[in-house]
């Protein structure tokens, strides 16, 4: 299948804006956040001022309306700056994607412009994972018996929600959370999606969870305690949550894969520069065959991952089912990032192991990318389901 290559001057200018923002804001803010675990919300607001938050919102609703291929290019630059902060920024695009897929006109006009606001963009969250259901929840979304503990009970005029969500990017800190609950309504396996604003009674933020990576991102938990919602806060029809979530996950995995390509590229570029500076046996270490071969493999892996991202983004842009291509992109990119960041650290030797350089942070962030929005094992299961088909 051929891929339409982005050749748009305006899109290229936005990519350059994203790169400059990543260099001057995300790099320093990310290293400070990694040390303190304090999310630099000012960097998120600064991204909004540049039109980089929820940039998939169409012009009709106040956004730039970026195609998936262009948004992927922007996400790569942001991931190059800092993967953790990029995850916090990117969550708004996922809520926007869900609204564009299934939102009513009233919901779109109420939220899309606020998600991409250049003044104070809404922080978004996609709340799927539960304390006892992570990959298990995704498997059941694909047809297995339900075990989700978060419930949405019918009451006059709406729903009453009970339950908890955990390991949620921006969970408890978001202004607008898109939350999946078992509603017992058909079709679609009995799941429904709900739009919940932060100050809704019964919607209780939990703690920020300490993490080994993505420390520039807020990973939290939230609780629903007799949280009553009106019909207007349900996204899509009753029981349609399954189909909507699977489409949003394809977007999420494509964008995360692109940000991970940026993360790996940052490590590769750092290792390449160091290999020209570092001398051993009277010559730069890049002239030694083992180092040169390692760098060549890194570059090839990064380019291959980017092509997989482009294919998934192309599927999204043309309205094709992107479940397979997004899974392949996410699987390859995250596994590649682990190899590349660890290889870059090895080229630096003892310097890479110290916290004076961002390399050890990049290694930790790369490891987390393997479980972010679906583990590598879940991507393999998704790909396996398509083995009998043709591409």
Sine and cosine of phi, psi and omega as CSV:
sin_phi,cos_phi,sin_psi,cos_psi,sin_omega,cos_omega
0.00,0.00,0.73,-0.69,0.02,-1.00
-0.98,0.20,0.41,-0.91,0.00,-1.00
-0.87,-0.50,0.77,-0.64,0.08,-1.00
-0.95,0.31,0.90,-0.45,-0.02,-1.00
-0.99,0.12,0.74,-0.68,0.00,-1.00
-0.90,0.43,0.84,-0.54,0.03,-1.00
-0.66,-0.75,0.94,0.33,-0.11,-0.99
-0.70,-0.71,0.88,-0.48,-0.07,-1.00
-0.89,0.46,-0.63,0.78,0.01,-1.00
-0.90,0.44,-0.66,0.75,0.03,-1.00
-0.91,0.42,-0.64,0.77,0.03,-1.00
-0.91,0.42,-0.60,0.80,0.05,-1.00
-0.90,0.43,-0.63,0.78,0.03,-1.00
-0.92,0.40,-0.61,0.79,0.06,-1.00
-0.88,0.48,-0.65,0.76,0.03,-1.00
-0.91,0.41,-0.62,0.79,0.07,-1.00
-0.88,0.48,-0.69,0.72,0.01,-1.00
-0.89,0.45,-0.64,0.77,0.01,-1.00
-0.91,0.41,-0.68,0.73,0.00,-1.00
-0.90,0.43,-0.65,0.76,0.05,-1.00
-0.89,0.45,-0.66,0.75,0.02,-1.00
-0.89,0.46,-0.66,0.75,-0.03,-1.00
-0.93,0.37,-0.74,0.68,-0.17,-0.99
-1.00,0.02,-0.41,0.91,-0.07,-1.00
-0.91,-0.42,-0.80,0.61,-0.12,-0.99
-0.94,0.33,-0.62,0.78,0.00,-1.00
-0.85,0.52,-0.85,0.53,-0.02,-1.00
-0.92,0.39,-0.64,0.77,-0.01,-1.00
-0.91,0.41,-0.59,0.81,-0.02,-1.00
-0.92,0.38,-0.66,0.75,0.00,-1.00
-0.93,0.36,-0.59,0.81,0.05,-1.00
-0.92,0.38,-0.68,0.74,0.01,-1.00
-0.90,0.43,-0.57,0.82,0.02,-1.00
-0.90,0.43,-0.55,0.83,-0.01,-1.00
-0.98,0.21,-0.54,0.84,-0.13,-0.99
-0.95,-0.32,-0.31,0.95,-0.10,-0.99
0.89,0.45,0.36,0.93,0.11,-0.99
-0.99,-0.11,0.89,-0.46,-0.04,-1.00
-0.93,0.38,0.80,-0.61,0.00,-1.00
-0.99,0.16,0.99,0.17,-0.06,-1.00
-0.88,0.48,-0.45,0.89,0.03,-1.00
-0.89,0.45,-0.51,0.86,0.05,-1.00
-0.94,0.35,-0.57,0.82,0.05,-1.00
-0.91,0.42,-0.69,0.72,0.03,-1.00
-0.90,0.43,-0.63,0.78,0.02,-1.00
-0.90,0.44,-0.59,0.81,0.07,-1.00
-0.89,0.45,-0.62,0.79,0.05,-1.00
-0.89,0.45,-0.64,0.77,0.02,-1.00
-0.88,0.48,-0.48,0.88,-0.01,-1.00
-1.00,-0.03,0.03,1.00,-0.01,-1.00
0.98,0.21,0.43,0.90,-0.07,-1.00
-0.98,-0.21,0.00,1.00,0.03,-1.00
-0.97,-0.22,0.78,-0.62,-0.03,-1.00
0.77,0.64,0.75,0.67,-0.06,-1.00
-0.96,0.29,-0.05,1.00,0.10,-1.00
-1.00,0.09,-0.08,1.00,0.04,-1.00
-0.92,0.39,0.80,-0.60,-0.04,-1.00
-0.90,0.44,0.35,-0.94,-0.01,-1.00
-0.87,0.50,-0.54,0.84,-0.02,-1.00
-0.87,0.48,-0.37,0.93,-0.01,-1.00
-0.93,-0.38,0.22,0.98,0.10,-0.99
0.98,-0.17,0.06,1.00,-0.02,-1.00
-0.96,-0.29,0.04,-1.00,0.01,-1.00
-0.98,0.18,-0.28,0.96,0.06,-1.00
0.91,0.42,0.72,0.70,-0.05,-1.00
-0.94,0.34,0.66,-0.75,0.17,-0.99
-0.92,0.38,0.33,-0.94,-0.05,-1.00
-0.87,0.49,-0.60,0.80,0.00,-1.00
-0.91,0.42,-0.64,0.77,0.02,-1.00
-0.95,0.33,-0.66,0.75,0.02,-1.00
-0.89,0.46,-0.60,0.80,0.04,-1.00
-0.90,0.45,-0.64,0.77,0.03,-1.00
-0.89,0.45,-0.64,0.77,0.05,-1.00
-0.90,0.43,-0.70,0.72,0.00,-1.00
-0.89,0.45,-0.57,0.82,0.05,-1.00
-0.89,0.46,-0.68,0.73,0.01,-1.00
-0.91,0.41,-0.66,0.75,0.02,-1.00
-0.91,0.42,-0.65,0.76,0.06,-1.00
-0.90,0.45,-0.54,0.84,0.10,-0.99
-0.87,0.48,-0.56,0.83,0.02,-1.00
-0.97,0.24,-0.82,0.57,0.07,-1.00
-0.25,-0.97,0.83,-0.56,-0.08,-1.00
-0.94,0.35,-0.62,0.78,-0.04,-1.00
-0.90,0.44,-0.77,0.64,0.01,-1.00
-0.90,0.44,-0.58,0.81,0.04,-1.00
-0.87,0.49,-0.62,0.78,0.04,-1.00
-0.88,0.47,-0.66,0.75,0.03,-1.00
-0.90,0.43,-0.69,0.72,0.03,-1.00
-0.90,0.43,-0.69,0.72,-0.14,-0.99
-0.94,0.33,-0.33,0.95,-0.03,-1.00
-0.87,0.50,-0.54,0.84,0.01,-1.00
-0.90,0.44,-0.56,0.83,0.03,-1.00
-0.91,0.42,-0.53,0.85,-0.01,-1.00
-0.96,0.29,-0.65,0.76,0.08,-1.00
-0.90,0.44,-0.65,0.76,0.04,-1.00
-0.89,0.45,-0.65,0.76,0.01,-1.00
-0.87,0.49,-0.68,0.73,0.02,-1.00
-0.89,0.45,-0.66,0.75,0.04,-1.00
-0.89,0.45,-0.65,0.76,0.01,-1.00
-0.93,0.36,-0.50,0.87,0.01,-1.00
-0.97,0.25,-0.69,0.72,-0.20,-0.98
-0.69,-0.72,-0.01,1.00,-0.08,-1.00
-0.96,0.29,0.51,-0.86,0.14,-0.99
-0.96,0.29,0.27,-0.96,0.02,-1.00
-0.88,0.48,-0.62,0.79,0.03,-1.00
-0.89,0.46,-0.69,0.73,0.02,-1.00
-0.90,0.43,-0.67,0.75,0.01,-1.00
-0.88,0.48,-0.70,0.71,-0.04,-1.00
-0.95,0.30,-0.43,0.90,0.00,-1.00
-0.97,0.23,-0.59,0.81,-0.19,-0.98
-0.90,-0.43,-0.56,0.83,-0.17,-0.99
-0.88,0.48,-0.71,0.71,0.00,-1.00
-0.90,0.44,-0.54,0.84,0.01,-1.00
-0.97,0.26,-0.53,0.85,0.03,-1.00
-0.91,0.41,-0.57,0.82,-0.06,-1.00
-0.96,-0.27,0.27,0.96,-0.04,-1.00
-0.82,0.57,0.67,-0.74,0.04,-1.00
-0.99,0.14,-0.15,0.99,0.00,-1.00
-0.99,-0.11,-0.90,0.43,0.03,-1.00
-0.69,-0.73,1.00,0.09,-0.02,-1.00
-0.91,0.42,0.63,-0.78,0.07,-1.00
-0.91,0.42,0.68,-0.73,0.14,-0.99
-0.99,0.12,0.78,-0.62,-0.05,-1.00
-0.96,-0.26,0.31,-0.95,0.08,-1.00
-0.51,-0.86,0.60,-0.80,0.10,-1.00
-0.92,-0.40,0.95,-0.31,-0.14,-0.99
-0.98,-0.22,0.99,-0.16,0.02,-1.00
-0.91,-0.42,-0.78,0.62,-0.15,-0.99
-0.93,0.37,0.64,-0.77,0.01,-1.00
-0.90,-0.44,0.27,-0.96,-0.02,-1.00
-0.81,0.59,-0.53,0.85,-0.03,-1.00
-0.88,-0.47,0.20,0.98,-0.03,-1.00
-0.59,-0.81,0.97,-0.24,0.10,-1.00
-0.91,-0.41,-1.00,-0.08,0.08,-1.00
-0.88,0.47,-0.54,0.84,0.04,-1.00
-0.85,0.53,-0.64,0.77,0.00,-1.00
-0.90,0.43,-0.66,0.75,0.00,-1.00
-0.92,0.40,-0.61,0.79,0.04,-1.00
-0.88,0.47,-0.68,0.74,-0.02,-1.00
-0.94,0.34,-0.47,0.88,0.09,-1.00
-0.88,0.48,-0.38,0.92,-0.03,-1.00
-0.99,-0.14,0.34,0.94,0.20,-0.98
0.87,-0.49,-0.03,1.00,0.00,-1.00
-0.99,0.10,0.26,-0.97,0.00,-1.00
-0.85,0.53,0.54,-0.84,-0.09,-1.00
-0.98,0.22,0.59,-0.81,0.13,-0.99
-0.65,-0.76,0.15,0.99,-0.01,-1.00
-0.89,0.46,0.73,-0.68,-0.05,-1.00
-1.00,0.02,-0.40,0.92,0.00,-1.00
-0.97,0.24,0.86,-0.50,-0.13,-0.99
-0.89,-0.46,0.57,-0.82,0.11,-0.99
-0.88,-0.48,0.95,-0.30,-0.03,-1.00
-1.00,-0.08,0.67,-0.74,0.05,-1.00
-0.93,0.37,0.74,-0.67,0.15,-0.99
-0.72,-0.70,0.26,-0.97,0.03,-1.00
-0.82,0.57,0.86,-0.51,0.05,-1.00
1.00,0.07,0.00,1.00,-0.01,-1.00
0.16,-0.99,-0.71,-0.71,-0.12,-0.99
-0.63,-0.78,0.41,-0.91,0.17,-0.98
-0.86,-0.51,0.83,-0.56,-0.08,-1.00
-0.96,-0.28,0.63,-0.77,0.09,-1.00
-0.72,-0.70,0.59,-0.81,0.10,-0.99
0.62,-0.78,-0.26,-0.96,-0.06,-1.00
-0.50,-0.87,0.48,-0.88,0.10,-0.99
-0.79,-0.62,0.55,-0.84,-0.07,-1.00
-0.60,-0.80,0.39,-0.92,-0.02,-1.00
0.88,0.47,0.65,0.76,-0.07,-1.00
-0.98,-0.20,0.81,-0.58,0.11,-0.99
-0.90,0.43,0.85,-0.53,-0.08,-1.00
0.94,0.35,0.22,0.98,-0.03,-1.00
-0.88,0.47,0.88,-0.47,-0.04,-1.00
1.00,0.00,-0.30,0.95,0.01,-1.00
-0.96,-0.28,-0.18,0.98,-0.09,-1.00
-0.97,0.24,0.49,-0.87,0.12,-0.99
-0.98,0.19,-0.51,0.86,-0.02,-1.00
-0.67,-0.74,0.86,-0.52,-0.03,-1.00
-0.91,-0.41,0.77,-0.64,0.13,-0.99
-0.99,-0.14,0.91,-0.40,-0.21,-0.98
-0.86,-0.52,0.69,-0.73,0.02,-1.00
-0.99,-0.14,0.74,-0.67,0.03,-1.00
-0.65,-0.76,0.46,-0.89,0.06,-1.00
-0.99,0.13,0.91,-0.42,-0.07,-1.00
-0.96,-0.28,-0.14,0.99,0.00,-1.00
0.93,0.37,0.31,0.95,-0.05,-1.00
-0.95,-0.31,0.62,-0.79,0.03,-1.00
-0.97,-0.22,0.35,-0.94,0.01,1.00
-0.99,0.10,-0.05,-1.00,0.14,-0.99
1.00,-0.02,0.31,0.95,0.11,-0.99
1.00,0.08,0.10,1.00,0.12,-0.99
1.00,0.06,0.30,0.95,0.04,-1.00
-0.96,-0.27,0.62,-0.78,0.11,-0.99
-0.76,-0.65,0.40,-0.92,0.01,-1.00
-0.94,-0.34,0.57,-0.82,-0.04,-1.00
-0.72,-0.69,0.63,-0.78,0.09,-1.00
-0.99,-0.12,0.88,-0.47,-0.10,-1.00
-0.82,-0.57,0.85,-0.52,0.08,-1.00
-0.99,0.14,0.43,-0.90,-0.20,-0.98
-0.87,0.50,-0.57,0.82,-0.09,-1.00
-1.00,-0.01,0.27,0.96,0.00,-1.00
-0.93,0.37,0.78,-0.62,0.04,-1.00
-0.84,0.54,0.69,-0.73,-0.01,-1.00
1.00,0.04,-0.09,1.00,0.06,-1.00
-0.99,-0.17,0.96,-0.27,-0.21,-0.98
-0.92,-0.40,0.92,-0.40,0.08,-1.00
-0.91,0.42,0.63,-0.78,0.10,-1.00
-0.99,-0.16,-0.47,-0.88,-0.07,-1.00
-1.00,0.04,0.39,-0.92,0.23,-0.97
-0.98,0.22,0.78,-0.63,-0.10,-0.99
-1.00,0.00,0.73,-0.68,0.04,-1.00
-0.94,0.34,0.72,-0.70,-0.07,-1.00
-0.75,-0.66,0.37,-0.93,0.01,-1.00
-0.99,0.17,-0.40,0.92,0.00,-1.00
-0.61,-0.79,-0.04,-1.00,-0.04,-1.00
0.81,0.59,0.62,0.79,-0.09,-1.00
-0.97,0.22,-0.13,0.99,0.17,-0.99
-1.00,0.07,0.05,1.00,0.01,-1.00
-0.89,-0.46,0.47,-0.89,0.02,-1.00
-1.00,-0.06,0.93,-0.36,0.08,-1.00
-0.96,-0.27,0.90,-0.44,-0.14,-0.99
-0.66,-0.75,-0.08,-1.00,0.03,-1.00
-0.77,-0.63,0.34,-0.94,0.03,-1.00
-0.53,-0.85,0.39,-0.92,-0.08,-1.00
-0.76,-0.65,0.53,-0.85,0.04,-1.00
-0.88,-0.47,0.91,-0.42,-0.08,-1.00
-0.84,-0.55,1.00,-0.09,-0.08,-1.00
0.80,0.60,0.72,0.70,-0.03,-1.00
-0.99,0.14,0.93,-0.36,-0.07,-1.00
-0.99,-0.12,0.76,-0.65,-0.04,-1.00
-0.78,-0.62,0.58,-0.81,0.06,-1.00
-0.99,0.14,0.22,-0.98,0.03,-1.00
-0.83,0.55,-0.55,0.83,-0.06,-1.00
-0.93,0.37,-0.21,0.98,0.02,-1.00
-1.00,-0.10,0.01,1.00,0.14,-0.99
-1.00,0.07,0.72,-0.69,0.03,-1.00
-1.00,-0.09,0.86,-0.51,-0.03,-1.00
0.99,0.14,-0.11,-0.99,-0.02,-1.00
-0.99,0.17,0.33,-0.94,0.05,-1.00
-0.84,0.55,0.76,-0.65,0.02,-1.00
0.99,0.15,0.05,1.00,-0.03,-1.00
-1.00,0.00,0.08,1.00,-0.08,-1.00
-0.85,0.52,-0.58,0.81,-0.02,-1.00
-0.84,0.55,-0.83,0.56,-0.05,-1.00
-0.89,0.46,-0.61,0.79,-0.01,-1.00
-0.92,0.40,-0.72,0.69,-0.04,-1.00
-0.87,0.49,-0.68,0.73,-0.03,-1.00
-0.89,0.45,-0.59,0.81,0.06,-1.00
-0.93,0.36,-0.65,0.76,0.02,-1.00
-0.92,0.40,-0.61,0.79,0.03,-1.00
-0.89,0.47,-0.57,0.82,0.06,-1.00
-0.89,0.45,-0.65,0.76,0.08,-1.00
-0.91,0.42,-0.73,0.68,-0.04,-1.00
-0.86,0.51,-0.71,0.70,-0.06,-1.00
-0.93,0.36,-0.57,0.82,0.06,-1.00
-0.91,0.41,-0.70,0.71,-0.05,-1.00
-0.95,0.31,-0.62,0.78,0.06,-1.00
-0.90,0.43,-0.67,0.74,0.03,-1.00
-0.86,0.51,-0.64,0.77,0.01,-1.00
-0.92,0.40,-0.68,0.74,0.04,-1.00
-0.89,0.45,-0.58,0.81,0.02,-1.00
-0.93,0.37,-0.57,0.82,0.11,-0.99
-0.86,0.51,-0.66,0.75,0.04,-1.00
-0.89,0.45,-0.66,0.75,0.05,-1.00
-0.86,0.51,-0.75,0.67,0.00,-1.00
-0.90,0.44,-0.62,0.79,0.01,-1.00
-0.89,0.45,-0.61,0.79,0.04,-1.00
-0.88,0.48,-0.70,0.71,0.00,-1.00
-0.91,0.41,-0.67,0.74,0.00,-1.00
-0.89,0.46,-0.73,0.69,-0.03,-1.00
-0.89,0.45,-0.61,0.79,0.04,-1.00
-0.91,0.42,-0.68,0.73,0.01,-1.00
-0.92,0.39,-0.61,0.79,0.01,-1.00
-0.90,0.45,-0.71,0.70,0.01,-1.00
-0.90,0.44,-0.67,0.74,-0.01,-1.00
-0.91,0.42,-0.59,0.81,-0.03,-1.00
-0.93,0.38,-0.36,0.93,0.09,-1.00
-0.99,0.12,-0.46,0.89,-0.06,-1.00
-1.00,0.04,-0.61,0.79,-0.11,-0.99
-0.97,0.24,0.80,-0.59,-0.02,-1.00
-0.97,-0.26,0.70,-0.71,0.18,-0.98
-0.62,-0.78,0.71,-0.71,-0.03,-1.00
0.82,0.57,0.59,0.81,0.13,-0.99
0.99,0.16,0.19,0.98,0.03,-1.00
-0.48,-0.88,0.37,-0.93,0.01,-1.00
-0.85,0.52,0.59,-0.81,-0.08,-1.00
-0.92,0.40,-0.34,0.94,0.04,-1.00
-0.91,0.42,-0.35,0.94,0.02,-1.00
-0.99,0.16,-0.13,0.99,0.09,-1.00
-0.99,0.10,0.69,-0.72,-0.18,-0.98
-0.87,0.50,-0.66,0.75,-0.04,-1.00
-0.90,0.44,-0.66,0.75,0.02,-1.00
-0.93,0.37,-0.69,0.72,0.01,-1.00
-0.87,0.49,-0.66,0.75,0.00,-1.00
-0.91,0.41,-0.64,0.77,0.03,-1.00
-0.89,0.46,-0.69,0.72,0.02,-1.00
-0.91,0.41,-0.63,0.78,0.02,-1.00
-0.90,0.44,-0.66,0.76,0.03,-1.00
-0.91,0.42,-0.64,0.77,0.03,-1.00
-0.86,0.52,-0.75,0.66,-0.04,-1.00
-0.88,0.47,-0.68,0.73,0.00,-1.00
-0.89,0.46,-0.69,0.73,0.03,-1.00
-0.88,0.48,-0.68,0.73,-0.01,-1.00
-0.90,0.44,-0.71,0.70,0.01,-1.00
-0.89,0.45,-0.64,0.76,0.02,-1.00
-0.90,0.44,-0.67,0.74,0.02,-1.00
-0.89,0.45,-0.67,0.75,0.00,-1.00
-0.88,0.47,-0.63,0.77,0.03,-1.00
-0.90,0.43,-0.62,0.78,0.07,-1.00
-0.91,0.42,-0.62,0.78,0.07,-1.00
-0.89,0.46,-0.70,0.72,0.00,-1.00
-0.87,0.49,-0.62,0.78,0.01,-1.00
-0.91,0.41,-0.70,0.71,0.02,-1.00
-0.89,0.45,-0.68,0.74,0.02,-1.00
-0.90,0.43,-0.60,0.80,0.04,-1.00
-0.90,0.44,-0.64,0.77,0.08,-1.00
-0.87,0.49,-0.71,0.71,0.01,-1.00
-0.88,0.47,-0.69,0.73,-0.04,-1.00
-0.91,0.41,-0.49,0.87,-0.03,-1.00
-0.98,-0.18,0.18,0.98,0.08,-1.00
0.95,0.30,0.30,0.95,0.04,-1.00
-1.00,0.08,0.36,-0.93,0.08,-1.00
-0.90,0.43,0.89,-0.46,-0.08,-1.00
-0.97,-0.24,0.20,0.98,-0.06,-1.00
-0.86,0.52,-0.72,0.69,-0.03,-1.00
-0.94,0.34,-0.79,0.62,-0.07,-1.00
-0.90,0.43,-0.57,0.82,0.04,-1.00
-0.93,0.36,-0.64,0.77,0.04,-1.00
-0.90,0.44,-0.68,0.73,0.02,-1.00
-0.90,0.44,-0.68,0.73,0.01,-1.00
-0.90,0.44,-0.72,0.70,-0.03,-1.00
-0.91,0.42,-0.70,0.72,0.01,-1.00
-0.87,0.49,-0.80,0.60,-0.09,-1.00
-0.92,0.39,-0.68,0.74,-0.06,-1.00
-0.90,0.43,-0.70,0.71,-0.05,-1.00
-0.94,0.34,-0.65,0.76,0.05,-1.00
-0.92,0.39,-0.63,0.78,0.05,-1.00
-0.88,0.47,-0.67,0.74,-0.04,-1.00
-0.89,0.45,-0.60,0.80,0.06,-1.00
-0.88,0.47,-0.72,0.69,0.00,-1.00
-0.89,0.45,-0.71,0.70,-0.10,-1.00
-0.93,0.36,-0.72,0.70,-0.02,-1.00
-0.91,0.42,-0.63,0.77,0.04,-1.00
-0.93,0.37,-0.61,0.79,0.06,-1.00
-0.91,0.42,-0.64,0.77,0.03,-1.00
-0.91,0.41,-0.64,0.77,0.05,-1.00
-0.89,0.45,-0.65,0.76,0.01,-1.00
-0.89,0.45,-0.61,0.79,0.03,-1.00
-0.90,0.44,-0.54,0.84,0.02,-1.00
-0.98,0.18,-0.23,0.97,-0.01,-1.00
0.88,0.47,-0.68,-0.74,-0.05,-1.00
-0.87,0.49,-0.52,0.85,0.02,-1.00
-0.89,0.45,-0.60,0.80,0.01,-1.00
-0.92,0.40,-0.47,0.88,-0.04,-1.00
-0.98,0.22,-0.35,0.94,-0.01,-1.00
-0.99,0.17,0.30,-0.96,0.04,-1.00
-1.00,0.01,0.15,0.99,0.08,-1.00
-0.95,0.30,-0.37,0.93,0.05,-1.00
-0.90,-0.43,0.40,-0.92,-0.01,-1.00
-0.98,0.19,0.06,1.00,-0.13,-0.99
-0.87,0.49,-0.71,0.71,-0.04,-1.00
-0.92,0.39,-0.52,0.85,0.10,-1.00
-0.91,0.42,-0.68,0.73,0.00,-1.00
-0.89,0.45,-0.60,0.80,0.05,-1.00
-0.88,0.47,-0.72,0.69,0.00,-1.00
-0.90,0.44,-0.65,0.76,0.02,-1.00
-0.91,0.41,-0.62,0.79,0.01,-1.00
-0.90,0.44,-0.65,0.76,0.01,-1.00
-0.88,0.48,-0.68,0.73,0.00,-1.00
-0.90,0.43,-0.52,0.85,-0.02,-1.00
-0.88,0.48,-0.36,0.93,0.00,-1.00
-0.94,0.35,-0.37,0.93,-0.02,-1.00
-0.92,-0.40,-0.09,1.00,-0.08,-1.00
-0.96,0.28,0.82,-0.58,-0.03,-1.00
0.80,0.61,0.71,0.70,0.06,-1.00
0.95,-0.31,0.85,-0.53,-0.04,-1.00
-0.92,0.40,0.27,-0.96,0.07,-1.00
-0.85,0.53,-0.58,0.82,0.02,-1.00
-0.90,0.43,-0.61,0.79,0.05,-1.00
-0.92,0.39,-0.57,0.82,0.04,-1.00
-0.91,0.41,-0.61,0.79,0.05,-1.00
-0.89,0.46,-0.64,0.76,0.04,-1.00
-0.90,0.44,-0.66,0.75,0.04,-1.00
-0.88,0.48,-0.73,0.69,0.00,-1.00
-0.90,0.44,-0.65,0.76,-0.01,-1.00
-0.87,0.49,-0.55,0.83,0.00,-1.00
-0.91,0.41,-0.31,0.95,-0.03,-1.00
-0.98,-0.22,0.10,0.99,-0.12,-0.99
-0.89,0.45,-0.45,0.89,-0.02,-1.00
-0.99,0.11,-0.15,0.99,-0.04,-1.00
-1.00,-0.05,0.02,-1.00,0.04,-1.00
-0.89,-0.45,0.38,-0.92,-0.04,-1.00
-0.93,-0.36,0.00,0.00,0.00,0.00
